[in-house]
Amino acid sequence: MRNVIAHFANKWSMLLLVILDEFGVMRFNELSRAILDISPKVLSGHLKTLESVGLVKRILYAEVPPRTEYELTDLGKTLIPILNQLSDWGREHLKDFQKRSHKR
C-alpha cells in the first residue's frame, strides 16, 4: 500500500487530480492559477510524478509557441471516487481535528 499511495498521497498531487477531474484538460498556467500557493517548480515536479505513474497524461502540441496540456488518464479517473470519499470524510470530521489541534 505504501508503494502505491506514495506517488499521489500528498496535498498537491491529490489536489491536482481533483482539479483535473473537475475541469478536464488544462494547461500548466491554468493549473497554476487554480492553485495559487503552489510554485511552478513544485507544480511541475508533481505533474511529472503523476505522469510517470500513469495518473496524468501530458499532451504536447508542435505549435509555435509550443502548447502543453494535462488531463487524467483512465487510471487516474479510477482514483477520483476514492479521493472524493476521502474528501467527504475530511469534511465530516474537520471540526474534530480542529478541536484536537487546539488542545495541544
N, C-alpha and C positions, 0 to 999 in steps of 0.2 A: 504494500500500500504506500509506504514512504517513497518508493522509487517512482511511483506514478504521480502522486499529488505534489511532489517537489517541483514539478515543471509548471504548475499553474496555481498552487495554493499560496498566493501572496496577494496583497491588496491590489497591486497594479494589474497583474495578469487576469485575475478574476473580474476586475472592473472592465478591462479591455474586452474580455469575452462577452460580458453582458451588454456593453455598448455596441459591439459589432452585431450582436443578435438583434438589438433594438433598431439600429439604423441601417444595417446591411453593409453594403460596400462603402468603404470610407478611405479617404486619402490621409496621409500622415498628418498634415496640418489640421484636418478636421478632427482627427483623434486628439491631437494636442490641444485644440480648443475645447474639446469635450471634457478633458481632464486638466484643468487649469494649473494644478500644483505638481504636475509631472514634468521633469526636464526632458528635453529632446533626447539626450543620451540614454536616460533610463527608459523612455518610451521605445526607442529604437532597440535597446537590448531585450526588452520584454517581448516585443514583436518578433524578433529573431528567434528567441527561445520558443515562443508559441508556434512559430512556423516550423522550427526544427523537429518538434514533436508531433506535428501534423494537425494542430488545432486551428491554425490560421493559415490562409493561403495569401501569398503576395503575388500580385499581378503587375508585371512590368509592361509598359507600352513604349514602343520605339517611336517616340514623338520628340519634337523639339519645342519646348523643353520636355525632358522625359517625365512620364507620369507613372506613379506607383499607387496601387490601390490594395486594400486589405479586406478580406472577408473570412467568415468562418468556413471551415471545411465541413464535410458531412460528419466527421468525427467530432469536431468542435461543437456542432449543433446538438450532438447527443449528450453533451455535458451541461447544456443550458437548463434542463429541468432540475438537475441536481443543484446547480447554483441558485436557481430560483427557490428551491426548498430551503437551502441554507440561508438565503436572504429572508425568507418568511420566518424561519426560526429565529434569526437575529432580531427582526423587528418585534417578534413576540416577547423576547427575553431581554431586550435592550435596557429596560428600566432596572431589571435585576442586576445586570452588570454595572450599571451606573451607581446603584445603591452600594454595591460591594466595593467598588473602587473608591468611593468617598469615605468608607470606613477605615481605609488604610492609613 
